[in-house]
Amino acid sequence: MDRPKVILNEKEIDRALNRMAHQIVERNKGVKDLCLIGIRTGGVPIAYRIQQKIENIEGKAPQVGVLDITLYRDDWSSLGQHPIIRKTEIPFPIDDKVIVLVDDVIYTGRTTRAALDAVIDYGRPRRVQLAVLVDRGRRELPIQPDFCGVRLSTSKNEHVNVYLKEIAGEDKVLLEKANHE
């Protein structure tokens, strides 16, 4: 697989996020006490898009926070001497709230584990759920998404790249051969 394979195009990403927004509303019986927290970087624009879609469905938008997990990662010391730490912005109390952590891709589960540790430092939510655009399998930890746009079976020598307008200027999800050798 030398050429990247398009997994989702712009329209398919929008359709997947629409479905996920409906599932989030349905599972939680509305938006009462519901908050979305996007994991930097890719999860943040997805969280805001889901927020807008939920507002279109319910007439009310859940609050959105932004979470940086750099210092919670179990591999942060291997990120270099000076890892880039960005701001976490959770401008609302999370105690007794239903928190939906939002990310672009789940692979090993380690990012989600770090995000759970970080969220718990901000309070005690009633429940934490996970929404991801792409589940590429191959988990190393017992963590599964509650809401998922697309599930793929990938090999270790493949990589899923999510390109979003807010970050990359276009929307697409590509499956590519990993270039780490």
N, C-alpha and C positions, 0 to 999 in steps of 0.2 A: 504494500500500500504506500506508494511514493507520493501520490497526490492526495491532498486532504479530502475527506469525504464529508459532505454537508449533512449533518444530522438534523438540524432545524434551521429553517430560513426565517426571515422576519415575521411572516404571517404565522408560521407554525409556533414560534416563540410566543407571539401574542395570544394565540389560541390556547397554548399550554398554560400561560399565566392566568387567562380567563377561567379555565377549568379549575386551576388551583385556588383562585379567589373564591369561586363558588363552593368548593369543597371545604375551605377554611370556614366560611360563613355557615355552611350546613352543619359541619361537625361541632361548631361552637354555639350553634343556635343563635346566630346574630353576632353583633360586635361588642356587646356589653363586656367590659373588663378585658377586651382583646387589645393587645399591643404587638406590633411587628418590630423586630430588631434585625437589621441587616448586618451581616458579617463583612467587614472590609476585605476585599475591595468589591468583588463581583456581587455580593449579596445586597449591597446598599441600593443600587438602582432597581434591582428586582423587588426589594421591599417597597420602595416608593411606587413602583408600577402596580404591585398587588394592592397597596393602599388605595390607589385611584380606582382600581377595578372594584374593590369592596365598597368604596363610596358610591360608585355607579349602581351597585346591586342594592345596597342597604340605605342609601341616602345619608350615611354617616361614615366618616373615615376613622379607622383606628389610628392611634398615635404610632409614630415611627421613631425608632432610635437607631444609632449607629454604634457598632461595637468593633474595637480594635483588639485582637487577641494575641498580638505579637509576644508579649511577655508571659502569656499563658501556654504557649506552645511547648511541647516536650522536646523540640529540636531547636529552640531559640538560640542556643549557644553556637549552633552550627550555621546560623544565618550571617555570621561575620561578627567582627568586633563591635560594630555600631549598627545594630538592627534599626530599621526605620520604624519608629513608633508614631502612630497617628492618633488623633483625638478620638476618644469614645464620647459619644453624645447621647445620653439617655435622659432626656429632660422631664421625665415623669417617674413617679414611684412605681416599682414593679411588685411590691408586696401584694399578695393575693390576686395578681393579674394572671391572665392566660397569655403567655409569651410565645410568639411564633418566631423562632430563629430562622432567618432566611439566608441562603447561600446559593451560589451558582452551581457548584458541583460538589457531590459527596463521593469520596473515594475510600480512603482508609478509615475515616471516622475520627481522625485525630484533630482536625480543625473543629469539628462539632464538640468533641470532648473539651477542648480548650475554651470554646465559647460558653459551654455550660459552667465551667469553673469561673469564668469572668462574670457571667450573669449572676451567679450566686453571691458574688462579692457586692452586688448592688441591692440585694434583698432576697426575699423568699417568695417567688411566684407560686401561684396555686398549681399551675401546670405549665410545662414547656413542651412545645411541639416543634417539629422541624419541617421546613419547606425548602426544597431544592429544585432547580430547573432540570439538572441532569444527575441521575444516579448511575455511576459507572461501575458499581459492584466492587468486588475484591476487598471487602472490609477487613480491617485488622482489629477493630473493636466492635462490640455488640451494639451498634447504633444504626437505626434505620429511619429513613424519612417518613413523616406522616403524610406529606403532600409532595408529589413528584411530577414534573413535567414529562420526562422521558427516562426510561430505564434502558441501559446498554450493558452488554457483556463485553468488556474490554480486556486486553492482555496487558501485561506489565510494560510492553514495548510500544504501547499506544498512549496517546495523550488527548484529553478532551479540552479544547479551547473554546471559551465562551466570549464572544465579542458583542458588546452592548453599545448602543448609540452614545450613551452618556460618557463612556470611557474610550471607545475605539472608533466612534463615528458611524458604526453600522451594526446591525443585529444579525448574528449567525452563530451557530454552534458547529464546530468542526472536529472530526476525529482525525488525528494525525499520528504519524510514526514519531515516537519520542526520539529526541536527538541528544541523549545523554551519554552516548558512547563514543 
